[in-house]
Amino acid sequence: MASLAAHWVDRVLPDVGIRQWVVTVPTTMRKSTATMTTRCR
């Protein structure tokens, strides 16, 4: 698995900065937002 990750880093991903975004939802809204599939498209 480490060789596959090295392949992605060395040959597949471009040499630019890559950002990772994490979106959090309050606990009370998680179930309702998970069932709203039409708004996600």
C-alpha positions in Angstrom: 0.0 0.0 0.0 2.9 2.4 0.7 4.2 1.9 -2.9 0.7 2.8 -4.3 0.7 6.0 -2.2 4.2 6.8 -3.4 3.1 6.3 -7.0 0.2 8.7 -6.5 2.4 11.3 -5.0 5.3 11.0 -7.5 3.5 10.4 -10.8 -0.3 11.1 -10.6 -0.9 14.2 -8.5 0.4 17.5 -10.0 3.2 19.5 -8.3 0.9 22.1 -6.9 -0.6 22.7 -3.5 -3.5 20.4 -2.6 -6.0 21.5 0.0 -8.3 19.2 1.9 -11.6 20.5 3.1 -13.6 19.1 6.0 -17.2 20.1 6.5 -18.8 19.5 9.9 -22.5 19.7 10.7 -24.0 20.1 14.1 -25.2 16.9 15.7 -28.9 18.0 15.6 -28.7 18.6 11.8 -26.8 15.5 10.7 -29.7 13.2 10.1 -31.7 15.8 8.2 -28.8 16.8 6.0 -27.9 13.2 5.2 -31.4 12.5 3.8 -31.5 15.7 1.7 -29.9 14.2 -1.5 -31.6 16.6 -3.9 -29.7 19.6 -2.4 -26.4 17.9 -2.8 -26.7 17.5 -6.6 
